[in-house]
């Protein structure tokens, strides 16, 4: 494997990492923003109010996006395995 092949594999892995992690992170960001807005409007500064909805939303988004995540990671692993087999 040449250094350019390694850079290509690393670049593809980073793109897959971003594609796999971004849906869950965006859900957490959205729920956190909504909870913070509700807390600011109602002046209720309860710490558990900030964490419980975010954790539930993350678990729900993991259940929803898990097939996409698994498919993306399997495709990346197949590409890496094909490159290794081509040596």
N, C-alpha and C positions, 0 to 999 in steps of 0.2 A: 504494500500500500504506500502510495506516495504522500507527501505532506499535503498536497492539494486535495487528495481523497479524504484525508483526516479532517481537513477544514470543511469540506462539503458535508461530511457526516456530522460534525459538530454544529454546523449552521442549521442543518435539518433538524437535529435534536433540539436546538434552542427554539426553532419555530414550533415544533410539536409541543414542547414544554409550555410555550406561551398559549398555544391553542387549547391545550388541556386545562391549564390553570385559570385562564381568563374568565370563563363563564362563572365559575364558583366565586372568584374574587369580585367580579362585577355584581353578583347577587349580594355578597356580603357588604360591598360598598353601598349599594342601593338601600338595603335594609338598615344599615348603620346610619345613613343620611336621613332616612325617614324617622327612625327612632330618635335621633338627635334633634330633628325638627320638632317632633312631638314633645320631647322633654323641654325644649326651649320655650315652646308655646304654652305649655302647662306648668312650667317651673317645677316639675317633679324630677329630682335628680337622684333617682334610685339606681344603684349600680347594676343590680340584677336585671333591671328593665332594659339595659343596653345590651346585655349578653345573651339572654334567653331567646329573644326573637332572631338574633343573628345566628345563633347556633342551630336553631330549628330550620331557618332558611338555608343554611349551608348543607345540612343533612338532606333536606328536600331537593336542593339543586344537585347534590351528588347522586341521588337516586335517579333524577331525570337525565343528567348528562353522562352518567356512567357508561352507557353503551357507546356514545361518541368517543369518550376518553379511551376506552379499551380498544376500539377500532383504530384510532389514531396511533396508539402505542404499538399495536400489533403490526400495522403497516410499516412503521419505522423499523421495528425489529426485523421484519421480512426484508426490507431494503438493506439493512446492515448485514443480515445473513447472506443475502445474494452477493454482496460485495466481497464478503469473506470467502464464499464458495468460488468466486471468480478468480481468486488468487491462484 
